[in-house]
Amino acid sequence: MATVSYTKAAQSAAPKQAPAPEPAPEPAPQANPGPAPSTAVATMSQSPQLQGEFTARDMAIPYLQLGQKAGTLCDDHPEWLGKWVYDKALCLGDTISVIVCRLKKRYEEVTEFGGPDIPQQWETEAAAKAANVEFRDVCEIDLLVEVTSEDGEQFAMFETSGKSYAPARYVVRSTALGKTMGVILKDLAGWLKNDLASGFYSIVAEKRTNGSNSWFGPKLTAAGKVSEPLRAQIREKLSV
């Protein structure tokens, strides 16, 4: 079987580059979600069962989303409002347990919400400023999310102590950025001891309001250290 590993391979910034579609993130005041670049969540080694030249770009990326009034995620499942949803298929409830494996920061052009324009994207702030357009920070968070129901077993990569964990990508921007990336970076210099994958986080879907507008956003809380056996499995399978 193919093995997987998270990667920090750098990407070249390309204005007006057509990215792969990404699930719509939680809205926020003046937020304007746009698609993420086509970085795969994992790399893969060749299997004798695969013929031809396969790369990580061919793999579908499982995204973690938060059900909102905006967007289409809850159109067929109104009960998903304010809930975490894995890969548009599995509702995980309003609180999840995760292990962060990778952060990637980038910059994107602010375009009209729901409009046809594909936002420009850049790897550096200097490149974004040189484009002379309004832009904002974006962070891709690659993580392992706990899936405990029988339905979640099909997505699981790890199973230990009666719990299963599935890989996913969660993209944050606007107000959610400080609630996630900011907290993780602070903890990286603290209790995580410079090892993202050494700790658990509990993430609650928190309802927020701004005048008549309301949406759900993430709230992270430290939830203890990852056991040595599980940390060893993550290192072996994901190379992080």
Secondary structure, DSSP 4 states (H G I P E B T S, - for coil): ---EE---------TT--PPP-------TT----PPP---S-EE---TT--S---GGGSPPPBEEE--SSSSTTSS-GGGTTSEEETTTEEEESEEEEEEEEEEEEEEE---TT-SPPPPEESSHHHHHHTTS-EEEEEEEEEEEEE-SGGGGGG-SEEETTEEEEEEEEEEETHHHIIIIIHHHHHHTTTTTT-GGGEEEEEEEEEEEETTEEEEEEEEEEEEEPPHHHHHHHHHHH--
